[in-house]
């Protein structure tokens, strides 16, 4: 994916209605190597919308940040701030403010620092992507690297890379990188064992505790504790977890000694935790403890421009660094819904890399499910041919997938003299009440056929064997039970 020249540098957008702005703006842009652009014919009724359009267009060109400086003041100033920030601007400054130069210099310094950290996250942390949504996520992760003690809450759908973001925070944290990274999945831990998994236990604490075991807090040490699916915690477990976070101490199950918590807490969930806290389905005090710094991982549908880059990144990982990807594959990836997000895209890349074998060209036939779809189409063609020949009487989903001749229901019905063209037979198989219109002898054959095809009990199985013997003797009449006659 080609990028515009200077797309790795922020843009300083100067909007002025009168004379040029002071030289301090140009000097700051030169000092921080920032691109600068001016909008000179600004009026009170047009400059806000025009500047917002410029901000959006520059962000679509993969600008990392757009900072707006304006000398326009008046009634539209508040509306300007709202619209600029909604359009994606990093910040907005008033050139008439005496402290504007100081604030702008601090903003440019922060943005430059975050861009450097974001580049490190992309190169070493695996946070690949140049879309505005991914740049914003990397900027939030870079803020987490500055404060190594604050709790981080990572939100996002399934497969967006929440655990990868947590590992990147741990790996690039100079204070904690040399210590363990421990992950605890709350969704896979039984409620009765959560206390033991989190805090640990001593020998004899409960039935089956034959030895002492360290919990997640002790295993993380001074590193990072990643708590995945924290939104699945029950209310009682939330209370014990909150107590440990407040006191920064934990006590193993069955022990009377307290141990300090030295690790950093990074929590993640695919649920809307702020909404759950507002609806009182999740403890608000626990949410405030976890929400020290919030990072939102965008889904792939909001970063479509990163799909090709991610696909090539995964191909390099799976041993195809110089693979030639056809246009059909790129079109398929651009249009595919991909509900599993990055995890599903990784699975597609893995399958394509292995399906291509020794070839260095990725084609559409290498995508997952191609062979299964071809086999299913062949089965459907065979199934239509079977129905045309009249060899299928009752077709189930299993018979559709395996076209292996007449089904068991067809053979049993054929022995009883039933044909699929009679509506009474179809109604009887559907369980309708129209079977009362059948003759007693015919109704008995239908009942025997039903038992023969569903031998669920020993009695039904015996009836099935007896029916088969009776059907082999056509000279002997079948007795009709009076209980089945209406």
N, C-alpha and C positions, 0 to 999 in steps of 0.2 A: 504494500500500500504506500503510495507516494504521498509525501507531506509537502506543504508549502514551505518555502524558505522563510526562516524565522518563526515557524510555528512552535518551536521549543522555547520561545521567549514571550513574556507577557506583552500586552499592548496597552499603551497609555493613550486614552482617547480624550482629547481636549475639545470641549464645546464652549464657544465664546460668541457672545452677541455684540461685543464692542471691539475695542482694540485688542491686540495680542496679549496673551497672558504674560506674567512676569518671567524673567529669565531663569528663575529657580526651577520651573517645570522642566525646561530644556536641560539644565544642568543635572537634575536628578535622573532624567531619562538617559543621559550620557553616562552618568556614574554607574547605573545599574544595568547598562546595556539593554535598554528597553526600547522597543519600537514605539513611535509616537505618530499619531494621526490627529488632524484637526478638522472640526466642522465649524466653518466660519460664518455662514449665513443662518445663524440660529435665531428663531423668533419664539416668542412665548407660546404660541399655539402649535408649533410644528417641531421644535427641537427635541422634545421628549420622545415622541414617537420615532423620529428619525434616528436618534441616538440608540434607542432600544433595538431598532432594526439592525443597526450596525453591530451592536453587541451580539445579537443572535447570529448574524452572518459570520462574524469573526470566530465565534465559538464553534460554528459548523465547520470552519476551516481548521479546526483542532487547535485553536489558541488555548494555552493553558490558563490564562486569566486576562480579563479586560478591566482596567481601572479607569474610571471616568473622573475628569476634573472639569468643572464648569464655573463660569463667573455669573451665571444667571441666577438671580434670587427673586423671590416674590411668592405669589400664591401657588405657583406650580412647583415649588421646590419640594414639598412633601410628596406630591405625586411623582416627581422625577425620581426621588430616592426609591420609592416603592417599585416603579416600573423598571428601573435599571437593575435593581437587585433581583427582581423576578425574571428579567431577561438573562441573568447569569453573570452580571458584573461582580467582580470581586469586592469593590468598594466604590463610593462616590464622595468626592470632596468639593467643597466650595472654595474657589480661588480667593474670595474676599475675606475668608476667615484668616486672622493673623497667625494661627497655628497650623494652617493647611500644609505649609512646607514640611514641618516636623512630622505631621501625621502621614503625609504622603511618603516621606522617606522611610518611616517605620513600616508602612504597608509594603513598599517595594522590597525592603530587606526581608520581611517575613515571606513574601511570595517567592523570592529568589531562593530562600532557604528551603521552603517546602517543595519547590520544583527539584532541587538537588536531591532531597530525600525521596521524592517520588520517583526520580530516575533510578535511584538505588533500589527502591522497592520493585521496580519493573525488571531490573537486570538480575538482582540477587534473590528477590523474594518471590519471583514468578507471577507478579501482578501485571499480566500482559494486557495491553490495550491503550489506544490513543483517543478513544471517544471521550466527549465531555463528561459523561457519567462516570467513566472509569478514572478520569483525571481527578474528579471531585472525590471519589473514594480513596484514591492514593493520597490526596491532600489530607483527608481526615486521618488516614493511617499514619502519615508523617507527623501529624500533631501528637499522635499517641506515642511516638518515639521520643518526643521532647520531654514528656513527663512519664517517667518509668514506674510510678507508683499508682497512678490513677486507674480505676477500673474501666474496662472497655466493653461496650455492648455492641455486638455485630448483628445487624438485622439483614434479612434477605431470604429469598425463596430457596427451595431445595436445589442444590447443585450449583449455586452461584459462587462458591469458593470461600465460605466463611472460615472453615478450618485452615485453608491456605493463608488467609489473611491473618489469623491468629498465629500461625507459625512464622509468618513474615515479621510480625511484631516482636516475637520472641527472638528470632534469629538476628535481627538488626538492632536489638537492644544491647548495647555494650555492657550494661550492668548485669543482665540476666542471661545472656547468650551462653555462658559457660555452665549454666545450671540446667536441671531437667525441664522438659516440656511434658506435662502430664495432661491427658485428655480424659474427660469423664462424660459419657453420654447418658443423660438423665432418662432418655426414652427407652433405653435397653436395660435399665437397672430396676429390679423389683423394689416395690415400696418398702417391704420389710427389711431389705438389705441396703437401703440407701445410706443409712447412718453408718454402717460398717464400711461401705465403699468410700464415703466422704471423710469420715473421721478415723476409721480404723477400729480395731477391737483388740482386747487382750484375751489370753487363753482362759476359757471357761466363762466368757461373758454371756454366752447363750448356748443352746444345744447344738452341738456340732463344731463349736469353736475349740478345736484341739490344739491350736497354736495361736500366737499373736500375729496380727497382720497390720501393716501400715496402710493408712487411708490415702486419699488423694492429696490432702493438705501436706501430709508428711512426705509423700513421694515427690511432690513438686519442689519441696525445699525452698530455696531462694529463687527459683525459676518462675515459670508461668503455669498456672492452672487454667486449662481451657474447659469450660463447662458448656457442653453442647445440649441443645434442646432444653434450655432452662425454662421455657414456657410450659413444659409438661409436668413440672413439679406440683404435687398436691399441697394443700394449704398447711398441713402439719409439717411437711418437709420444708416448706418455705420458712416457717417460723424458726426451726432449728438452724437453717442455713443463715437466716438474717441475724440470729443471735451470735453466731460465730463471726460474721463480718463486722458487726458492731464492736464486739470486744477484741477483735483481731486475735482471738484465742480459740482453741478447740480442745475437746476432751474425748479421747477414744471411748468406745462403748465398753462399759464395765470397768473403767479406770477412774480414779479420783485425781489424777494429775492433769494439769492444763499445759498445753504447748502453744507457743506463739505461732501465728501465721506470718510467714515471711514471703510468700509467693504473691505474684500479681494475678488478679482475677480477670479473665477474659471470658465473657459469656456470649452465647450465640443462640438464636432461635429463628425459625421460619414463620413464627406467628407474629401478629401485630401486638407486641407487648405493651406499647403505650395505650392502645385501645383497651386491652384487657385490664390494665391498671385503672383506667378511667371507669370501666364497668365493674370494678371491684371483683373481678375474677382472678386477679393476680395482686399480691400485696403491693400497695403503693410505696411503702417504706423500703421494701426489698428492691423494687424497681429503681428507686432513687439512689440506692447504694450501688447498683450495677451500672446505672446510666451515668457514669462519670464522664465518658466520652463516647458518643454514638457514631457508629460507622454503618453506612447502608451500602450493601453490595448490590449493584443493579443487575437485573435479569438480562438475558441475551436479547430479548425483544427491544430493549432500550439502548442497546449498543451493537446494532447490526453491523456497523462498520468494523467491528473487532472480530467478526466471525472468521474471516479469511486469515487474519493474523494469528488467531488462536489455533485454527486448524493446521497451519504450517508449523506453529510452535509444537503441537502435539506430534506431528509427523517427524520432526527432528528428534523428539524424545524416543519415538519408536523405530529409529534407525532409517528414516527416509529424509535426510537433510536436503537433498537436491531433487525431490520428487516434482514431476511435472503434473500439475493439476489441470484437468480439462475444464473448459468453460461450463459444460453441463453440470459438473460437480459443484462449481462455485455458484451456479444458479440455483441448484438444489439446496445448498446450504443457506443461501440468502432468502429462500422462500419457505424453507421448512419451519414448522412452529417451534420445535425443540423445547418442549415443556420441562425437560430435565436440565436445561441451561448448559453450563460449561461441562458438567459431568457427562451429559448425553453427547455433547460434541466430542469430548475426549474418547468416549466409547466408539463413536463413528470413525474417528481418526485411527484408533487402534485396529478396528476391523478392516478398514481400507488398507492400512499398512501390511497387515498379515495376509489379506486376500489377494493383494497384488503380487505376492511371492517375490520373485527376483526382479520383476519389472520395476522400472523407475517412473511409471506413469500411472496416475490415479484416475480411474474412469468411473463412470456412474454405476457400472456393473459391480464394482467393489464395495458398494455401500451395504450396510447390514440389511438382511431380509430379502435380498435379491433372489437367491436360490429358493427360499421358501415361497416367495410370491410366484415364481415360475412353476414350482411344483403344485401350488394351489390352483393356478390357472389350468394346468394339465388335468388335475383332478376334477375341476368343474366341467371341462370339456368331456371327460369320460363319463361324468355323472349325467350330463345332458344326453349323451349317446345312450346310456343305459335306460333312461326314462323314455327315450324315443322308441327303443326296442321293446319296452314294456316289461323289462326284467326287474324293475324296482317297484315294490308295492308300498312300503313305508320306509322313508329315508330320514334317519336321524342325523344330528350334527356329526357324530362320529363316523357314520357311513359316508357322509359327504367328503370327509377328509381322507378316508381310506376306501376307495371304490374297489371293493373286492367281490363283486357279484351280488346276488340276492341276499337280503338281510335275514336275520332270524325270524322277524315278524312275518316277512313275506313267505318263508318256507312253511311256518306253522299255519298261516292263513290259507295257503294253497292246499295243504293237507286237509283242512276242514272244508274245502270247497268254497272259500270266500274269494271274491274278486274286488279290486280297488275301485271299480266303477260304480258300485252300489252305494248310495248315500247312507243307507242304514249301517253299513260296515264302518264307514268313516265316522259317523256319529257315535257308534259304539266304542271305537278306539279313542274318541275325544271325551268320552265319559258323559255324553248327553243322555236325556231321558227318552229319546226316540226309539230305544231298543224294545219298548213295550209293544211296538207295532210288528215285531218279528214273530215268526212262528215259534212255538215251543221247541221243536227239534232244532231249528236254526239257532235259536237263542242259546241252547245248550252247547252247540258247536262253538259259538262265539265265546262263551264262558270258559270252555276248555282251552280255546286258543289263547285267551288272556292269561290263564294259569300257566300255560306252557311257555309263554314268553317271559313271564315274571316269576320264576321259581324262588320266591323269597323265603319260604319256610319249608320244613320237611314235608308237610302235607301237600303243599303245592307241587313239590318235586315228585312226590309219589303220584299225584294226579297226572303230572306231565308224562311219566313213564307209562302209566296205565292208558292214557289217551293215545300214545304212540302205538301201543300194542293193539288197541281197539281199531285204530285207523288202518292198521295192516290187515284187518279182517273185515273187508267190506260187506261180507254176507251177514254179519252180526249187527243187529240194530243197536243204536246208542240209546240207552235209557235217558229220558229227560226228567230231571228233578222238578217236582211241583213247586219248590220254593222259589224257583227263578221265573215262574210264569206269573204274569200280572193278572 
